[in-house]
Structure formats: C-alpha cells, structure tokens
Amino acid sequence: MIPYTTNDDIVRCKSIVELELKKNAIVVNPKKLDELTIDIMNLVYAKGGSYSDKTIQQFAQAYIIRLLSDKSGEYL
C-alpha cells in the first residue's frame, strides 16, 4: 500500500496516468496501469510531494518520457 493515500487518491491518480499515456498513444492493460500508477505515486511520496492532480500529472509526464526513451521497451 502507498503511504498516506485513500482509495479515492489511487483511482484519481490512475485516471491521470491513463490520460497521460493516451496523450502519448500508449495503451497498457489494466494490471500494467495499476503498476505504473503505484510506481508514480511512490516516486511522488519519496520526493515529498502531494498527490495533487498537477503533481501526479507532472510525474506521469516525466515517467512516460523516461519509458519512451528506454530502447528496450522493457517497462511497457
């Protein structure tokens, strides 16, 4: 479980991550979407950020850029 979150936080963050993926024409299965959302939320927590929409969006954008630059495609 992610520290200091509610189920509503996770659902909201998941929708933001999914939207950012769609903006980059990336489609993942529901399990992978859950994993990416948890990864991003854990990064936000580790950096001391809040789970605000803007913060999640910014971290998701950076995370996706990193995924796209990974030539192995291992993460998607």
KEKE-842621 format. One record per residue (C-alpha): x, y, z; residue number from 1. Coordinates in steps of 0.2 Angstrom, whole numbers, plus 5000, padded with zeros to 4 digits. Example, Ala and Ser with C-alpha at 12.3 -4.5 7.8 and 13.67 -1.06 7.14 Angstrom:
<nodes>
<<5062; 4978; 5039>; 1>
<<5068; 4995; 5036>; 2>
</nodes>
This chain:
<nodes>
<<5000; 5000; 5000>; 1>
<<5005; 5018; 4997>; 2>
<<5008; 5028; 5012>; 3>
<<4995; 5042; 5016>; 4>
<<4983; 5038; 5002>; 5>
<<4965; 5033; 5001>; 6>
<<4957; 5023; 4988>; 7>
<<4950; 5039; 4980>; 8>
<<4968; 5045; 4978>; 9>
<<4973; 5029; 4969>; 10>
<<4958; 5030; 4957>; 11>
<<4960; 5048; 4954>; 12>
<<4979; 5046; 4951>; 13>
<<4976; 5031; 4939>; 14>
<<4964; 5041; 4928>; 15>
<<4978; 5055; 4927>; 16>
<<4991; 5042; 4922>; 17>
<<4980; 5034; 4910>; 18>
<<4976; 5051; 4902>; 19>
<<4994; 5055; 4900>; 20>
<<4998; 5038; 4892>; 21>
<<4984; 5041; 4880>; 22>
<<4991; 5058; 4875>; 23>
<<5007; 5048; 4870>; 24>
<<4997; 5034; 4861>; 25>
<<5002; 5021; 4874>; 26>
<<4989; 5008; 4878>; 27>
<<4993; 4996; 4893>; 28>
<<4982; 4983; 4901>; 29>
<<4974; 4986; 4917>; 30>
<<4987; 4977; 4928>; 31>
<<5001; 4987; 4920>; 32>
<<4991; 5003; 4923>; 33>
<<4990; 4999; 4941>; 34>
<<5008; 4995; 4942>; 35>
<<5013; 5012; 4933>; 36>
<<5001; 5022; 4944>; 37>
<<5009; 5014; 4960>; 38>
<<5026; 5017; 4954>; 39>
<<5022; 5035; 4950>; 40>
<<5013; 5038; 4967>; 41>
<<5028; 5030; 4976>; 42>
<<5040; 5042; 4967>; 43>
<<5029; 5057; 4972>; 44>
<<5029; 5051; 4990>; 45>
<<5048; 5048; 4990>; 46>
<<5051; 5066; 4984>; 47>
<<5040; 5073; 4997>; 48>
<<5026; 5079; 4985>; 49>
<<5007; 5078; 4987>; 50>
<<4996; 5068; 4977>; 51>
<<4988; 5083; 4969>; 52>
<<4982; 5082; 4951>; 53>
<<4996; 5093; 4945>; 54>
<<5009; 5084; 4954>; 55>
<<5004; 5067; 4948>; 56>
<<5002; 5074; 4930>; 57>
<<5020; 5081; 4930>; 58>
<<5027; 5065; 4937>; 59>
<<5017; 5054; 4925>; 60>
<<5024; 5065; 4911>; 61>
<<5042; 5063; 4916>; 62>
<<5040; 5045; 4919>; 63>
<<5032; 5042; 4902>; 64>
<<5046; 5052; 4894>; 65>
<<5059; 5040; 4903>; 66>
<<5049; 5025; 4897>; 67>
<<5049; 5031; 4879>; 68>
<<5067; 5034; 4879>; 69>
<<5071; 5016; 4886>; 70>
<<5075; 5007; 4870>; 71>
<<5072; 4990; 4877>; 72>
<<5054; 4993; 4879>; 73>
<<5055; 4983; 4895>; 74>
<<5043; 4993; 4905>; 75>
<<5029; 4993; 4893>; 76>
</nodes>
